[in-house]
């Protein structure tokens, strides 16, 4: 995914910018795999709501989810 950004601007301006870019691309990639459009996924993100593909069911332990992120 780095190549997409590098082809547009030539490079990242900072390491933090590269990390943010990868985080957003990963989020959108996961949304796409779960049949959620990018616009819907971003809408959930900016509204502060949990998108359906990230919801933790009652049977799952939320601490395990937090440890892997």
N, C-alpha and C positions, 0 to 999 in steps of 0.2 A: 504493500500500500504506500510505502514511502515514495515509490516511483511516480505515482499519480501527482503528488504535491511537487516533487522535484521537477517534473516536466513542465509544470505551470510556472513556478517561480525560480527554479534553479537550485534552491536549497531552503532549509529552515533557518530562521533568524536566531533561534535559541533552542536549547535542549527542551526547555519547558514547552515551547510551541510544538515541537515534535511529539512530545508526550500527549498534549491536548488533542492534536490531530489524530493520533492513534486511538485515543480513548473514544472520540466521537465516531471514527470509522468503525471501531469494534461494536459500539452500541447500535449503529445503523445496520451493520452486517447481521447482528443477532436479530434485530427487528425484522429484517428482510427474510431471514430463515424461518421466522415464526409467522410469516404472512401478514406482517404489519407494515404498512407503507412508511416511507421515510418521513413524510409530512405528519402522519399520525403519531409516529414515535417522537418526533421533535415537539409536537403539540403537548404530548404527555410530559415530556421533559420540562418544558417551560412553564407548564401549569403546576408542576410540582406533584403530579399524581404518578402512581406506580403503573407502568404499562402492564397489560395482561401477561406478557411473557416473562415478567420479572416478579410477579406476585408469588408469595410464599404460601403454600397451602398449610392447613392446620396440622397435618401430619409431619411436616418437615420442621427441622430444628433451625431457627433463624440464626443461631450462633455459627453453625457450619457455613451458611451462606456468607456471613460477614467475614469469616476467616479466609475465605478463598478470594475475596475481592480486594 
